[in-house]
Amino acid sequence: MGHIDNNFLSAIETNWYSFVTSVFVFWVLFFLARKRVNFGARVLIGLGIGLLVGILFQNLDYDTKGITTFGSMYISLIRMLVVPLVFILVLNSISSLTNLEYLRKIGLKTFAWFLGTTGVGSIIGLLIALAFNPGSGIQQAAPADFEAREIPTFSQVILDLVPSNPINEAANGKVVPVLIFAIFLAVAIIKLGSRNAETVKPVRDLIQSLAQVLHQVVKFIIRLTPYGVFALIAGVTSHYGWETLQELGSVIITSYVALIVHFVLVFGGLVFFVAKVNPIRFFRKIYPTIAVAFTTRSSYATLPVNLDVITKRLHVSPRIASFVAPLGASVNFNACGGIWPAIVVVFTAQVYSIDLSFTDYIVLVLVSIVSSIGVAGVPGPAVISTTVVLTALGLPLEGIAIVAGVEALIDMGRTTVNATGTTVTSLLVANSEGEFDREAFNNDKDDEISLQAAI
């Protein structure tokens, strides 16, 4: 009984420490907000404090559950918005168009950029992995209880994307079927509106009103971002120790080098050469998207912030942003479908001493592009994409299990690249359609005003 009591008291003590720490940090961040410290700085401060608290709690062997609870609450609030936000914004964006030809044009451009950058990401991941040799010197058996994720058949993927019951799909958090249902409704509104605008005017007015209400709810939740970032990063930092990092450090380094190369060269190059804007200014403006994506590890959780960044900071028209951003959160996997599978393939081949040919590398890139389409709406897209690529090349699926210990750390960078890719595509599509306000984008004063307006 004494042993149980001691464990119980110890749990209360460590949870008490984490709760008191959370309250103190929240008070500091709230004080900074009252002192008009800008939003971006508060997110960065929350990130820094989270790192320090996570390291401290790990060294003291304290439980961070009291802290991570707040992070989970923040994620739950954002997830609350995902389905209604995707449905209403896509419906509002498409139904505001005057003809279906315009929808076809921006749709083709959006998918071309999504798939093209994913293919480039796969090539970058392959080249960086071959240069760094992340699997050399590692001899580790896969866990005995490891079970490979089931690969959905092509026909099953197609069936899962078709909304048989939109209400049920929404209740289960299946975003892609909801998105497709919204597209059908929007196309119907455009078709009827072209015959008689008065017929659909009440519906359009209702949709626009709902979109404005959702934007206000988004602002409420965005204000909690510095607190959520602190709680989430503290939990991640406390969970992973030096032993895990050292054992698979080469995989982490290889992954982040590839992600940074893609982020800087591909995204920066597209912004500079295609959109013809200053990449440094662009990356500075999208900092809120980067911070939230890195800490939440969820493209859907980043969606509300990304929409505000695209429209208010990049000055892309709302109808382009409302079409590209929700679609990107569902199907744009530059990192999860391109970079990561390529690295795991090279890693697995090296660990199991399997030689890959140039033909295998070509297959890798092509399968990565195709699988990035097929896993849309499937939970754990990085795992599924990697499983598909490994299977296509005849490599052991145990390679996924070996890197599983550090995947959460790498997923932070992967999500950042995915979300940034959606932001870049929004800018490129808007620029090609004349729906990008270049003058407002280049106004530094407007940059700070728009950030404060977003929260």
KEVOTI-955226 format. One record per residue (C-alpha): x negated, y, z negated; residue in three letters. Coordinates in steps of 0.5 Angstrom, whole numbers, padded with zeros to 4 digits, always signed. Each point is the difference from the previous one (the first is absolute). Layout:
N
XYZALA/...
***
This chain:
455
+0000+0000+0000MET/-0006+0005-0002GLY/-0003-0002+0007HIS/+0007+0002+0004ILE/+0001+0006-0005ASP/-0008+0003+0002ASN/+0002-0001+0007ASN/+0006+0003+0000PHE/-0003+0006-0004LEU/-0006+0000+0005SER/+0005+0001+0006ALA/+0004+0005-0003ILE/-0007+0004-0002GLU/-0002+0000+0007THR/+0007+0002+0003ASN/+0000+0005-0005TRP/-0007+0003+0003TYR/+0002+0000+0007SER/+0007+0003-0002PHE/-0003+0006-0003VAL/-0006+0000+0005THR/+0006+0001+0005SER/+0004+0005-0004VAL/-0007+0004+0000PHE/-0002+0000+0007VAL/+0008+0002+0002PHE/-0001+0006-0004TRP/-0006+0002+0003VAL/+0003-0001+0007LEU/+0006+0004-0002PHE/-0004+0005-0003PHE/-0004+0001+0006LEU/+0006+0000+0004ALA/+0003+0006-0004ARG/-0006+0004+0001LYS/+0001-0001+0007ARG/-0006-0004+0002VAL/+0001-0003+0007ASN/+0004-0006+0001PHE/-0006-0003+0004GLY/-0005+0001-0006ALA/+0005-0003-0005ARG/+0000-0006+0004VAL/-0008+0000+0000LEU/+0000+0001-0007ILE/+0005-0006-0001GLY/-0004-0004+0004LEU/-0007+0001-0004GLY/+0003+0000-0007ILE/+0003-0007+0002GLY/-0007-0003+0002LEU/-0003+0003-0006LEU/+0006-0003-0004VAL/+0000-0007+0003GLY/-0007-0001-0001ILE/+0000+0002-0007LEU/+0006-0005-0001PHE/-0004-0005+0003GLN/-0006+0001-0004ASN/+0004+0000-0006LEU/+0004-0006+0002ASP/+0007+0004-0001TYR/+0006-0002+0004ASP/+0002+0005+0005THR/+0008-0002+0000LYS/+0002+0006-0003GLY/-0003+0004+0005ILE/+0002-0004+0006THR/+0007+0000-0002THR/+0000+0007+0002PHE/-0003-0001+0007GLY/+0005-0006+0001SER/+0006+0005-0001MET/-0003+0005+0005TYR/-0001-0005+0005ILE/+0008-0003-0002SER/+0002+0008+0001LEU/-0003+0000+0007ILE/+0002-0007+0002ARG/+0007+0003-0002MET/+0000+0005+0006LEU/-0003-0005+0005VAL/+0006-0003+0003VAL/+0004+0006+0000PRO/-0005+0005+0003LEU/-0002-0005+0006VAL/+0007-0001+0001PHE/+0003+0008+0000ILE/-0007+0003+0003LEU/+0000-0005+0006VAL/+0007+0001+0001LEU/+0000+0008-0001ASN/-0007+0000+0005SER/+0003-0004+0005ILE/+0007+0002+0000SER/-0002+0008+0001SER/-0003-0002+0007LEU/+0004+0002+0006THR/-0002-0006+0004ASN/-0003-0007+0000LEU/-0005+0001+0005GLU/-0004+0005-0005TYR/+0001-0006-0005LEU/-0003-0005+0004ARG/-0006+0005+0002LYS/-0002+0001-0008ILE/+0001-0007-0001GLY/-0005-0003+0005LEU/-0005+0005-0002LYS/+0001-0001-0007THR/-0001-0008+0001PHE/-0006+0001+0004ALA/-0004+0004-0005TRP/+0002-0005-0005PHE/-0002-0006+0004LEU/-0006+0003+0003GLY/-0003+0003-0007THR/+0001-0007-0003THR/-0004-0003+0006GLY/-0005+0005-0001VAL/+0000-0002-0008GLY/-0001-0007+0002SER/-0006+0001+0004ILE/-0003+0005-0005ILE/+0001-0006-0006GLY/-0003-0005+0005LEU/-0006+0004+0001LEU/-0001+0003-0007ILE/+0001-0008-0003ALA/-0006-0002+0005LEU/-0004+0005-0002ALA/+0001-0001-0007PHE/+0000-0007-0001ASN/+0005+0000-0006PRO/+0000-0008+0000GLY/-0007-0001+0000SER/-0003-0004-0007GLY/+0007-0001-0002ILE/+0002-0007-0002GLN/+0007-0001-0004GLN/+0005-0005+0001ALA/+0007+0003+0000ALA/+0005-0001-0006PRO/+0003-0007+0000ALA/+0007+0004-0001ASP/-0001+0004+0006PHE/+0006+0000+0005GLU/+0000+0003+0007ALA/+0006+0005+0001ARG/+0005-0003+0005GLU/-0001+0003+0007ILE/+0007+0002+0003PRO/+0001-0003+0007THR/+0001+0005+0005PHE/+0008-0001+0001SER/+0000+0000-0008GLN/-0003+0007+0000VAL/+0005+0003+0006ILE/+0006-0003-0004LEU/-0003+0003-0007ASP/+0000+0007+0004LEU/+0007+0000+0003VAL/+0005+0003-0006PRO/+0005-0006-0001SER/+0003+0004-0006ASN/-0003+0007-0001PRO/+0003+0001-0007ILE/-0004-0007-0002ASN/-0006+0002+0004GLU/+0000+0007-0004ALA/+0001-0004-0007ALA/-0006-0004+0001ASN/-0004+0005+0002GLY/-0001-0002+0007LYS/-0002+0007+0004VAL/-0001-0002+0007VAL/+0007-0003+0001PRO/+0003+0006-0003VAL/-0004+0004+0004LEU/+0002-0004+0006ILE/+0008+0001-0002PHE/-0002+0008-0001ALA/-0002+0000+0008ILE/+0006-0003+0002PHE/+0004+0005-0003LEU/-0004+0005+0002ALA/+0000-0002+0007VAL/+0008-0001+0000ALA/+0001+0008-0003ILE/-0005+0002+0006ILE/+0004-0004+0005LYS/+0007+0003-0003LEU/-0003+0007-0001GLY/-0002+0000+0007SER/+0008-0001+0002ARG/+0003+0005-0005ASN/-0004+0003-0005ALA/+0006+0002-0005GLU/+0001-0008-0001THR/-0007-0001-0004VAL/-0001+0007-0003LYS/+0003-0002-0007PRO/-0004-0006+0000VAL/-0007+0004+0002ARG/+0002+0005-0005ASP/+0001-0005-0005LEU/-0007-0003+0001ILE/-0004+0006+0000GLN/+0003+0002-0007SER/-0002-0007-0002LEU/-0007+0001+0003ALA/+0000+0007-0004GLN/+0002-0003-0007VAL/-0005-0006+0001LEU/-0006+0005+0001HIS/+0002+0003-0006GLN/+0000-0006-0004VAL/-0007-0002+0003VAL/-0003+0007-0003LYS/+0003-0002-0007PHE/-0004-0007+0001ILE/-0006+0003+0003ILE/-0001+0005-0006ARG/-0002-0007-0004LEU/-0006-0002+0005THR/-0005+0003-0005PRO/+0002-0004-0005TYR/+0002-0006+0004GLY/-0007+0000+0003VAL/-0003+0000-0007PHE/+0004-0006-0002ALA/-0002-0004+0006LEU/-0007+0001+0001ILE/-0001-0001-0008ALA/+0003-0007+0001GLY/-0004-0002+0006VAL/-0007+0002-0003THR/+0002-0003-0007SER/+0002-0007+0004HIS/-0007-0001+0004TYR/-0006-0001-0003GLY/-0007+0000+0002TRP/-0001-0007+0001GLU/+0006+0000+0005THR/-0003+0006+0004LEU/-0007-0003+0000GLN/+0002-0007+0003GLU/+0003+0003+0006LEU/-0003+0007+0000GLY/-0002-0002+0007SER/+0007-0001+0002VAL/+0002+0007-0003ILE/-0005+0004+0003ILE/+0001-0003+0007THR/+0007+0002-0001SER/-0001+0007-0002TYR/-0005+0001+0005VAL/+0004-0002+0006ALA/+0006+0004-0003LEU/-0004+0006-0001ILE/-0002-0001+0007VAL/+0007-0001+0003HIS/+0002+0006-0004PHE/-0005+0005+0002VAL/-0002-0002+0007LEU/+0007-0002+0003VAL/+0005+0004-0004PHE/-0005+0006+0000GLY/-0002-0001+0007GLY/+0008+0000+0002LEU/+0001+0006-0004VAL/-0006+0004+0003PHE/+0000-0003+0007PHE/+0008-0001+0002VAL/+0004+0005-0005ALA/-0006+0005+0000LYS/+0000+0002-0007VAL/-0005+0000-0005ASN/-0001-0007-0003PRO/-0002+0003-0007ILE/+0006+0004-0001ARG/+0004-0005+0002PHE/-0003-0005-0005PHE/+0001+0005-0005ARG/+0007+0002+0001LYS/+0002-0008+0000ILE/-0004-0001-0007TYR/+0007-0001-0004PRO/+0001-0006+0005THR/-0007-0003-0001ILE/+0001+0001-0007ALA/+0007-0004-0001VAL/-0002-0005+0005ALA/-0007-0002-0003PHE/+0004+0000-0007THR/+0006-0004+0001THR/-0002-0004+0005ARG/+0006+0000+0004SER/+0002+0003+0007SER/+0007+0001-0002TYR/-0001+0003-0007ALA/-0004+0005+0004THR/+0005+0002+0005LEU/+0004+0005-0004PRO/-0007+0004-0001VAL/-0002-0001+0007ASN/+0006+0003+0003LEU/-0001+0006-0004ASP/-0007+0000+0002VAL/+0001-0001+0007ILE/+0006+0005+0001THR/-0002+0006-0005LYS/-0008-0001+0000ARG/-0001-0002+0007LEU/+0006+0004+0003HIS/+0002-0006+0004VAL/+0008+0001+0002SER/+0004-0004-0005PRO/+0003-0004+0006ARG/-0006-0003+0002ILE/-0002-0001-0007ALA/+0006-0004-0002SER/-0001-0004+0006PHE/-0007-0002-0001VAL/-0001+0000-0007ALA/+0005-0005-0002PRO/-0002-0005+0006LEU/-0007+0001-0002GLY/+0001-0002-0007ALA/+0003-0007+0003SER/-0004-0002+0006VAL/-0007+0004+0000ASN/-0005-0004-0003PHE/-0007+0003+0002ASN/-0003-0003-0006ALA/+0004-0006-0002CYS/+0001-0003+0007GLY/-0006+0003+0003GLY/-0006+0001-0004ILE/+0001-0005-0006TRP/+0001-0006+0004PRO/-0006+0001+0004ALA/-0004+0000-0006ILE/+0003-0006-0003VAL/-0001-0004+0006VAL/-0008+0002+0000VAL/+0000-0001-0007PHE/+0003-0007+0000THR/-0004-0002+0006ALA/-0006+0001-0004GLN/+0002-0003-0006VAL/+0001-0006+0003TYR/-0005+0000+0005SER/+0004+0000+0007ILE/-0002+0004+0006ASP/+0004+0004+0004LEU/-0001+0002+0007SER/+0002+0006+0004PHE/+0006-0003+0002THR/+0002-0001-0007ASP/-0001+0008-0001TYR/+0005+0001+0006ILE/+0005-0004-0003VAL/-0001+0003-0007LEU/+0002+0007+0003VAL/+0005-0002+0004LEU/+0004-0004-0005VAL/-0001+0005-0006SER/+0004+0005+0005ILE/+0005-0005+0001VAL/+0001-0002-0007SER/+0000+0007-0003SER/+0007+0000+0004ILE/+0002-0006-0002GLY/-0001+0001-0008VAL/+0004+0006+0000ALA/+0005+0000-0006GLY/-0003-0006-0002VAL/-0003+0000-0008PRO/-0007+0000+0000GLY/-0002+0002+0007PRO/-0008+0000-0001ALA/+0001-0007-0002VAL/+0004-0003+0005ILE/-0004+0004+0006SER/-0006-0003-0003THR/+0003-0007+0000THR/+0002+0001+0007VAL/-0006+0002+0002VAL/-0004-0006-0004LEU/+0005-0005+0003THR/-0001+0002+0007ALA/-0008+0000+0000LEU/+0001-0007-0004GLY/-0004+0002-0006LEU/+0002-0002-0007PRO/+0005+0004-0004LEU/-0004-0001-0007GLU/-0004+0006+0003GLY/+0007+0004-0003ILE/-0001-0003-0007ALA/-0007+0002+0000ILE/+0001+0007+0001VAL/+0007+0001-0004ALA/-0004+0002-0006GLY/-0002+0007+0002VAL/+0006+0001+0006GLU/+0003+0004-0005ALA/-0006+0005+0000LEU/+0000+0000+0007ILE/+0007+0001+0001ASP/+0000+0007-0002MET/-0005+0002+0005GLY/+0004-0004+0005ARG/+0007+0003-0001THR/-0004+0007+0000THR/-0002-0002+0007VAL/+0007-0002+0002ASN/+0004+0006-0003ALA/-0005+0005+0003THR/+0000-0004+0007GLY/+0008+0002+0000THR/-0002+0007-0002THR/-0005+0000+0006VAL/+0006-0003+0005THR/+0005+0005-0002SER/-0005+0006+0001LEU/-0002-0003+0007LEU/+0007-0001+0002VAL/+0003+0006-0002ALA/-0006+0004+0004ASN/+0002-0004+0006SER/+0007+0002+0000GLU/-0001+0008-0002GLY/+0002-0001-0007GLU/-0006+0001-0004PHE/-0001+0007-0003ASP/-0007+0001+0001ARG/+0000+0008-0002GLU/+0003-0002-0007ALA/-0005-0006-0001PHE/-0006+0004+0001ASN/+0003+0005-0005ASN/-0004-0001-0007ASP/+0005+0004-0004LYS/+0006-0004+0003ASP/-0004-0006-0002ASP/+0000+0001-0008GLU/+0008+0003+0001ILE/+0002-0006+0003SER/-0003-0005-0005LEU/+0003+0004-0006GLN/+0007+0000+0004ALA/+0000-0008+0001ALA/+0000-0001-0008ILE/
***
